[in-house]
Amino acid sequence: MSIQFSSEDMFNLSKSFHDLSTALGDFRYSNWNELNQEQRADLEAKQWTLFNMSSDLNATSVVLKVELFDEDIKTLKSCVVDMQAAAQKIEDIKHAIAIAAKAVAFGGAIYLAVSTGDVAAMIAAATSLMQEINVNV
C-alpha cells in the first residue's frame, strides 16, 4: 500500500533536524576545551547544515510525494524519535561527528527522494543514522 508522508510528519522530521542541530551545538560548547579546532569547526559546519535542512523542510511545508509503504513510514518515524533522543546518546566527539555526518547524508537523501523518487536511498540513510545514534545502546 502506497502512502504519503503527511505535512505533520514532515514538520516532525524538520523539528528532529533542528533538535539534533541544537544537541550538537550544546555538545560542542559543553566539550569546548576537550575538542581541538578542527573538531569544533567540523561539528559546527555539520550543525549549521542540519539547521538549514530543518529550515528548508519546514519552510516549504513539503509533503513527501513519493511511493512509501507502511514499513518506510515506520522507519522514518523511528528515525525522527531517535534523532530527538540523540543528545542523550552522544558519547564523545567521534560519535557526535559520525551522527552529524549520517544526519547530513539522510537530509540529502530526503532531497534526492523528493526530486527522483529514490525512496530506497532515503530509507537506507535513515537506517544508517539510527544505527549510528544507537551504536552502543
BELMO-V432894 format. One record per pair of residues at least 24 apart in sequence whose C-alpha atoms are under 7 Angstrom apart, sorted by sequence separation. I is the first residue (numbers start at 1). GAP is how many residues later the second one is. If there is no record, write none. Layout:
# BELMO-V432894
I_GAP, I_GAP
This chain:
# BELMO-V432894
21_26, 102_26, 103_26, 102_27, 21_29, 21_30, 99_30, 18_32, 17_33, 18_33, 99_33, 17_34, 99_34, 17_36, 18_36, 17_37, 15_39, 14_40, 14_43, 14_44, 89_44, 11_47, 79_47, 86_47, 66_48, 75_48, 82_48, 65_49, 64_50, 76_50, 66_51, 72_51, 79_51, 82_51, 10_52, 10_53, 7_54, 43_54, 46_54, 50_54, 53_54, 7_55, 46_55, 49_55, 7_56, 6_57, 5_58, 5_59, 4_60, 4_61, 4_62, 4_63, 20_63, 3_64, 4_64, 16_64, 20_64, 23_64, 2_65, 3_65, 19_65, 2_66, 3_66, 20_66, 2_67, 13_67, 16_67, 1_68, 12_68, 16_68, 24_72
